[in-house]
Amino acid sequence: MIFSKKLLSWYNLNRRALPWRVTKDPYKIWISEVILQQTKIEQGLPYYKKFIKKFPTVFTLAKANEDDVFKIWQGLGYYSRAQNLHHTAKKIVTDFKGNFPGSHNEMIKLKGIGDYTASAIGSVCFNNLESVVDGNVYRFLGRYYGIKIPINTSKAFNFYKSIGNKLISSEYPGDFNQAIMDFGSIQCKPVNPDCGSCIFSNNCYAFKNSQISSYPVKSKRNKIRTRYFNYLFFYNSKNQTILNKRISKGIWHKLYEFPLIETKEILKEPNKDFLKIIINYTKKTSLNVNPFISKTYTHKLTHQTLKIQFWEIFISGNIDLPVKKSEILSYAVPVVIEKFIDQFYKTVN
C-alpha cells in the first residue's frame, strides 16, 4: 500500500534512536509503552533506563516489593500503572512461566494492558497486524482524512482502529506502528506542524482546506476542578514525623504522605480539624499552634488542580509509629512532597 510504504520510508530516515527500538523483548517493549502512555519520551527515557536497571526481567519485577516499584516510579504520576505492572508481572510468571502471551486477545486480558499496549507489543514482538491508536495517531489520521468524529468519544476509537488496521504494513507491522506514532510526534505536531515538508500534504484534508488547527475534533471537556490540600508536617525533639499510606482509590493510591486535611479554600490559620488529627496520631489535646506555613504549591493533574500547603507543627513528647525526617525520601511519596522535602528538610537528620 502506498500510504504504509511512504510512512516506512520516512521512518527509516527519521526514526529516533531509543533503547526499546533495538529489542524485540516483549518485557522491555511493555515497560516502555506503559511509561510512555502519559509521559513524553524526553521525560520517560531516564525512567525506562532506571526501571530496566532495577528490574531487568519480568521475574525480577514479579519478585519485587510493591513499595520498591512505586519508589522507582516516583515522579511519573498515574501510579496505578506501576501497580498494574507489578500485578501483571506476577501473573505472567505464575500463569505463563515468564513468557509473554503472543495473542492480542490474551494480552488484553492482563491487568493494565489495553488495546494500545497489546497492539504495540504484538506488532513489534509477534508481527500481529494490530494498529496502535494514541494521541499522535488521532492527530495525524484525523487531519489526513478530515475525520469529524470527536476523539474523546467511544465511537472514535473503533473508527480510527479500523482505518489503522487497513493501513498497517503486513510485512513490518511493528515498524509501521512506531512510524505512525513518530510521524505524529515529530512531523504532524499539535502546534506548528511541519506541513511544508510533509510527504502526505498533497492528500491531507486539513492542509488542503486550511483547517490544521481544527483536527483532530474534540468535544468540550469537563471543567477542571481545584482542590485544596493541607499537609501537617508534625515533628518532635527526636526529629520524628508521621507518614501515612494512601489507601483510598484515586490519586497517589498506595503512596506515602503526611496527615492530610482537605479544605474548600486555602487556609490562613489552623482550623478545628487540626486538633482532631493531632489527637488521633499523638494522643495530645494541645500543641504549639504557631505553625510555619509553606508557600502554596500548585500541582496540575489531568482532571484537577491541587493547591497544596505544608504546615510545620512541633509536638512535645512521642509520636505513634514515627518516621525519621531523614528517612522520608526513602518512601514512595508524591512528587510534590519530594519537592517540599528537598527544599526545606533534605539536610535534617
N, C-alpha and C positions, 0 to 999 in steps of 0.2 A: 504494500500500500504506500502511495506517495507520501502521505502525512507522516507515517512512522519512519520511513526512510529519511525524510528531511530532518525529522526531530533527532534521530540517532546520529546523523551526520553532524548536526550541531553539537550534540552531546560529546561526540568523540573529540571535538576541537575545544570544548569549553568545560568538560567535566572537572569538578573540584576534587583535589587530592585529599581524601578523607579516609581514616583508618578502616571504617566499615565498608569502604568501596573495594578493598583488596582482599576480601574474605567472603566465603560462602558458608561460614559457620552460622547456623540458624540462631544460636545463642547470642552471638555478638550483633547480628542484624536486629534481633529482637530488642536487645538493650538499647541500641542506637535509636530505633524507631520510637520506643516508649519515651526516651529522654526528649526527643525532638517533637513530640506531639504538641506540647505547649511551650516550646523553647526554641529560640533561634540557634542556628548552627554555631555561631560565634560564642554564644554562652554555653551551649550544650557540649561542645567538644572537650573542654577540660573535665567536665563531669563524667563524660564517657570514659576518658582515659583513666580517671581516678577510680571509677566503678569497676572497670575491667581489671585494673591492677589489684584491687581489693578482692574481687570475686571473679577470677578468670574463667571459671566454668560454671555450668548450671549446678554442679554438685557442691561447689564452694558456696554458692548463693543459697542453695537449699539448706545447708548446714548452719548458715549464719544466724546470729541473734537478730531479731527484728529491730532492736534499737540501733545496732550497728549499721543496718541497711538504711535506716532513717538518717543516721548521722552522715553517711556518705551522700545522701540525697539532699541534705540540708541546704536551702537556698534556691532549689529548683521549683519549689511550690508543688501544688497538686499532689500531696503526699499519698493519696490513695494509689497513685501509680507505683510508688515504691512498695506499698503493702501488697498490691496485686502481683508485682514481680516476684516478691518473696513467696507468696502463696502458690503461684503457678510453677515456680522453680521446684518446689517440694512435690507438686503433683506430677511434673514431668519425670522427676527422679523415681517417684513411687510407682506411677502407672505406666510409664513408657521407658523405664530403665535408663533415663537420662537422654533418650533420643527424641528430638523434636518431631512431633507428628507432621507428615508432609501434606496431608489432605487439608484443603481450605475449610471444609466443614468440621473437621476435628479440631483445627486450631481455634476457630471462633467459639468453641465450647469452653475454652480455657479462660479463666477469670482475667479480665483486663486486656484481652485480645479481641478487638473488634474487626470489622471488615478491612479497615485500612491497614492495620498491623499485619493481619493474616495475608493480605494481598502483597504487601511488601516482602515479607519473609518468604512466602510461597513462590513469588515470581523470581526472586534472586536465588534462592537456595534449591528450589524444586521445579523451576520452569513452569509454574502454574500460570495459566492465562487469565489472571485476575488483575484488573487495573486498580490502581490506588485512586482514592478521591480525598483530597485535602484542600486547604485554602488556596494553594498555588494552582491546583487543577481547576477548582471552581473559577478562579480569576481568568486563567488562560483560555479554557474552553468556553466560559461564559462570554468573553469578549469575541473570541473567534467565530462562534456560531450565533451570537446575539441572543442568548437564552434568556427568556423573560421570567422563568420560574425563580422566585426568591430562594437564595441558597440556605436560608435559615428556616426552611420548611421540610417536612418529611418527604414530600414528593421529589424534592430536588436531588437528594442522594441517589435514588433509584434511576432517575433520568440521566444524571452525569455518569453514573456507573455503567449504564448500558452503552453510552457513547464511548467511554473509555475501553470497554471490552471489545467494541467493534474496531477500534483504532490500534489496539495493542499489538506489538510485533510477536508473531508466533515463534520466531527464531530467537529473539532476545527480549523476552518479557521483563526480565529484571532491569536491564539497561533502559528499556522503554519507560518503566515506572520511575526510575531515578532521573531520567532525562526530562520527563514532563514536569516533575517537581522542581528540578533545577531551572528549567526554562521559565517557569512561573516566578521563581525567586530571583533570578538574575536578569532576565530579559523583559518578561511581562510583569514588571513590578507593580505594587499597588499604587504608588505615586511616581510620576515621571517615567513611565516605561519607555524603553528604547525602541520606539516604533520605527525610527529611521533606518535602523539596521536589521529589523525583524524579517526573518525569512518567510514568515507567514502573513505579512502585512497586505499582500495583494488580494488575499481571500478573507481577511479579517473583517467581520461585520462592523465591529465597534470602530475600527480605524477608518474604514471607508465611509462611515456615517458620522464621523467626528463625535463619537459617543463613548470614548475610552473611560471617562470617569463614571459613566452610568452602569458599568458592568464590573463584577457580577451584581445582579439585582439582589437587594436585601429588603426585607420588610422591616418596619420600625421595631427597634429594640426596646425592651423594658427599661424603665428608668433605673439607673444605678443608685442603690441606697447607701447612705452613710451611717456607720456605726461608731460608737464611742467606747473605747476600751480604757480601763484604768487598772494598771498592773501594780500590785502592792509589793514592793521590794522590802520585805522585813529583814532586819539583821540584828544581831546581839553582839555583846562584847567578845564573843568567841568567833566572830566573823562567819556566823552560820545564817542561812536563809532558808526559804521554803520553795520547793518546786512541786508542781502537780503534773500529772499526765492527763492530757485531754482525752476523755472517754466519749463524750458526745460526738455524734456524727456532724459533719460539716467541715469547716476549715481547720487545718492543722490537727486532724484526728491522730491521736496517739503521740503527739509531740509534747514536750515538757514546757511549762510556763509558770510564771508567778501567780499567786492568787489573783483572781480577776473580778472586777466589778464592771458590768456593762451599764452605761447610763444613756439617757436620751440627748445629752449635750455635754460639752466639755465642762469639767468641774473646776472650780477655783479653790475649793476647800473641801475637807473630808465630809462625807455625809453619814447617815445613820448605818448604812450597810458596812462601813469600815469596821465598826465595833463588832458587828456580828461575825465578820471573818476573823477578827483578832481573837475573839473568844473561842471560835471553832478550832483554830490552829494552835493557840498558845495558852488557852485557859486563863488568860488575863482579862480583867474587866476595865483596865485603864492603860493608857500608853502616852508616850510623848507626842502629843498631837501638834507637831510643828514640822510636818513632813516637807522634804525637798521635792519639788515637782519638776520633772524633766521638761524639756521642750516638747511640743506636740509632734509626734512622728506621723506622717501620712503614708499609709501602706495601701496601694491600689491592687485590687483583685479584679477578676473578670466581671463579676456582677455586684461588687460592693467596694466601697472605700472605707478604710479604717482610720480613725483618728485616735492615736494611742498616746497616753501619758504614763509615766512611771513615777510612783510615789515611794520615796525612801523613808522608811519608818523604823525607828530604833525601838527594840523591845528589851526590857530588862529580864534577865533570867534565861531559862532554857526554851528551846523551840522543839516541838514534837517533830520527829522524822526530819532532822536537819540535813541540809546540804551545805558544804563549804562554799563560800563565794568563789574561791579559786577553782572549783570543780564544775561550775555551771556550764562552761563551754564544752565539757566532756559529754554532756547530754545533747540529744537531738532537740533543738529549740527552734521556733520560728525565726526567720532571718532578722526580723525587726528587734527581737530580744538579743540576738547576737550583736547587732549594731549598737544597741544600748550598752551592753556589757563591754564591748570593745572601747566605747567612748569613755565610759565612766569607771569601770571596775576591773579591767583586764589585769592590772598590776597588783590588785589587792589579794593578799594571801589569807 
